[in-house]
Amino acid sequence: MPLLGQASGGWAESSSALRILYVGHKNSVGVLTADSFTQTNPPIVAVAATISTQVNTAALGVLSGSVCFTRPRAAGGGGSNMVGGPDPLGAATADTHPLGCFINSANGNAYENTPGTASGVGPYVSSMGTYGNALYETQVLTGAGAGNALTAYAVGQYLWASHNGYLTNAVTGDFAGGATGLQVYEGNIGYTANVGPVCTLIGVLKMPADATQGEIVYDQWI
């Protein structure tokens, strides 16, 4: 049975990895960085590209369903009011933070209009909402457990932005105490003893993916 909500039509009718059930804001204020159209996918850590029949990870540029970040640094092709995927400088960027999730891929898909390419704007959803997303990490990215399967997605889990700018349910890559092997991406990520990394919460999982619905459903908190 399909999920109820503001979305309509079959999943196959859309090439977007992000399915809007209840929308917050479709934010189109920011301007896409140059590398938003040229980044490879996955952009940072290639050990664990999410495999999804709904997502063409061979495409260049930020993908629908991926996390939109602030991108003020010129070294990453950024500046004032610029947004995009994770900065290639990685943890060296102390001012790169999640804003929401992109609605469509920057470069679009075959036989579709490409408004992002034409306008330089990539709308993303912010200010809460409920979404189905087919773009999420399935394997540990860093640390001793790199390449192993992540803990299964389950109702009530917190969701974060991974190094690749995809959703993930894990903060540390090796599941060991300490500030190494981080699964998440955030420029000025902090670390509190006995608590763990402190970073921006994307949302809370409501439904894990299954064989019928190849997406995770979550309430977005940013």
URRAFEN-V178345 format. One record per helix or strand. SS is the DSSP state (helix for helix, strand for strand). FROM is the first residue (numbers start at 0). TO is the last residue. If there is no record, write none. Layout:
ss=SS from=FROM to=TO
ss=SS from=FROM to=TO
This chain:
ss=helix from=10 to=12
ss=strand from=17 to=26
ss=strand from=30 to=31
ss=helix from=33 to=35
ss=helix from=45 to=47
ss=strand from=66 to=69
ss=helix from=73 to=75
ss=strand from=81 to=83
ss=helix from=89 to=91
ss=strand from=97 to=101
ss=helix from=114 to=118
ss=strand from=123 to=132
ss=strand from=135 to=135
ss=strand from=138 to=138
ss=strand from=148 to=148
ss=strand from=157 to=161
ss=strand from=166 to=167
ss=strand from=171 to=171
ss=strand from=181 to=181
ss=strand from=183 to=183
ss=strand from=189 to=191
ss=strand from=195 to=197
ss=strand from=202 to=206
ss=strand from=215 to=219
